[in-house]
Amino acid sequence: MFKGYFFPKEIILQAVNFKLRFRLSYRDVEELLSIRGVVVDHATVQRWVFKFTPLIQGTFRQRKKAVGNSWRMDETYIKVKGEWMYLYRAVDKEGKQ
């Protein structure tokens, strides 16, 4: 998937992550990468986002665990550092988080 590119896979994925996760502009991503010592043009980042977003999204969908239809909120009252607090978690039918 990343063969033939000048930059390593980690740099490309980091740039795409910055763009999608934090909703930054392409120029902001260019600036963040330049702070880290990577000189790349914002147009290159845009091409990476257009090319790799569908591929990454497909990979995540394949790895996503199946989710049951029924969920409940489980809560309990626990002591943390001497202070009582509520602990909440989502639980499915089988009791899995």
C-alpha positions in Angstrom: 0.0 0.0 0.0 2.9 2.4 0.8 5.4 1.2 -1.8 6.8 3.8 -4.1 6.4 6.7 -1.8 9.3 8.9 -0.8 8.2 9.2 2.9 8.0 6.2 5.2 4.6 4.7 6.1 4.7 6.2 9.7 5.0 9.8 8.4 2.1 9.3 5.9 -0.1 7.8 8.6 0.8 10.5 11.1 -0.1 13.2 8.6 -3.5 11.6 7.7 -4.2 11.1 11.4 -3.5 14.8 12.1 -5.9 15.8 9.3 -8.7 13.5 10.2 -8.5 13.3 14.0 -8.0 17.0 14.8 -9.7 18.5 11.7 -6.7 20.6 10.9 -6.1 22.4 7.6 -3.6 20.9 5.2 -1.3 23.9 5.9 -1.6 23.2 9.6 -0.6 19.6 9.1 2.3 20.8 7.0 3.4 23.1 9.8 3.1 20.4 12.5 5.2 18.0 10.4 7.9 20.7 9.7 8.1 21.2 13.5 9.0 17.5 13.7 11.6 17.9 11.0 9.6 16.6 8.0 9.5 18.9 5.1 6.3 18.1 3.1 4.0 20.3 1.0 0.3 20.7 1.9 -0.7 19.5 -1.5 1.1 16.2 -0.8 -0.7 15.8 2.5 -4.0 16.4 0.6 -3.2 13.6 -1.9 -2.3 11.3 1.0 -5.6 12.0 2.7 -7.6 11.4 -0.4 -5.7 8.2 -1.3 -5.3 6.5 2.1 -8.5 7.5 4.0 -10.7 4.9 2.3 -8.0 2.2 2.7 -7.5 3.0 6.4 -11.3 3.1 7.0 -11.7 -0.3 5.3 -9.0 -1.8 7.6 -10.6 -0.4 10.7 -14.0 -1.8 9.7 -12.5 -5.2 9.3 -10.9 -5.1 12.7 -13.9 -3.7 14.5 -15.5 -6.1 16.9 -19.1 -7.1 16.6 -21.4 -5.2 18.9 -24.6 -6.6 20.4 -28.0 -4.9 20.0 -28.6 -4.6 23.8 -26.5 -2.5 26.1 -27.0 -1.5 29.8 -25.2 1.0 32.0 -23.6 -0.7 35.0 -22.7 1.5 37.9 -21.1 0.9 41.3 -19.9 3.0 44.2 -16.2 2.6 45.0 -13.6 4.3 47.2 -10.8 6.0 45.3 -8.0 7.6 47.4 -10.2 7.7 50.4 -13.1 9.3 48.6 -16.3 7.6 47.5 -17.1 7.9 43.7 -19.4 6.4 41.1 -17.9 4.1 38.5 -19.9 3.7 35.3 -19.4 1.3 32.4 -21.4 0.1 29.4 -22.2 -3.7 29.4 -23.8 -5.9 26.8 -26.1 -8.9 27.4 -23.2 -11.2 28.2 -21.7 -8.8 30.7 -18.8 -7.8 28.4 -17.6 -4.2 28.3 
